[in-house]
Amino acid sequence: MQEEFVQPAEVEILLFYPCPRCGRKVPAIAPKEVSQIKCDECGQVFLIAPVDEKGICYLKTALVHGLALVKEGYN
């Protein structure tokens, strides 16, 4: 029996913001408005700048919602 691979249905853009206290790069999924995040290393809470929604939309479209990232032969 040949198994079929499940294809991606969506892609998210993960950004890394440096903690102002310890410098650890804290991940956040492309925030569309000013947000607070907490460093998982030192516990510092800090504000992060939002991203341009048009830019994120462009990247998601260019990546065909993740399908363009699938390795050849698995699609």
C-alpha positions in Angstrom: 0.0 0.0 0.0 1.5 3.3 -1.1 1.0 6.2 1.4 0.2 9.6 0.2 1.9 12.6 1.8 -0.3 15.4 3.3 0.5 18.8 1.8 0.7 22.0 3.8 -2.5 23.9 4.0 -1.0 27.2 5.3 2.2 28.9 6.1 3.1 31.4 8.9 5.9 33.8 9.1 7.9 33.4 12.3 9.9 36.5 13.3 12.6 36.7 16.1 12.8 39.7 18.4 15.9 40.2 20.5 15.2 40.5 24.2 16.4 43.9 25.4 17.6 42.3 28.7 19.5 39.1 27.7 19.6 39.3 23.9 17.8 35.9 23.4 15.9 35.9 20.1 12.3 35.4 21.0 10.0 34.0 18.3 6.6 35.5 17.4 4.3 34.8 14.6 4.2 38.0 12.5 2.3 40.3 14.8 -0.1 42.7 12.9 -0.3 45.1 15.8 1.9 46.3 18.6 2.2 43.4 21.1 4.0 42.3 24.2 6.0 39.1 24.4 7.9 37.5 27.3 11.4 36.2 27.0 11.4 32.5 27.9 15.0 32.9 29.1 15.0 35.8 31.5 11.3 36.6 31.9 11.5 40.2 30.5 8.3 41.4 29.0 8.7 43.8 26.1 6.9 45.5 23.3 7.4 44.3 19.7 6.9 46.3 16.5 4.1 45.0 14.2 4.8 43.9 10.6 3.3 45.2 7.4 0.3 43.0 6.7 0.8 43.5 2.9 4.3 42.1 3.1 3.1 39.1 5.0 0.3 38.5 2.5 2.8 38.8 -0.3 5.1 36.2 1.2 2.3 33.7 1.9 1.1 34.1 -1.7 4.6 33.7 -3.1 5.0 30.5 -1.1 1.6 29.3 -2.3 0.5 28.9 1.4 3.4 26.5 1.9 3.1 24.3 -1.2 6.1 25.9 -2.9 8.2 24.7 0.0 7.4 21.0 -0.5 10.5 19.0 -1.6 10.3 17.8 -5.2 8.9 14.3 -5.5 6.6 14.7 -2.4 3.9 16.6 -4.1 
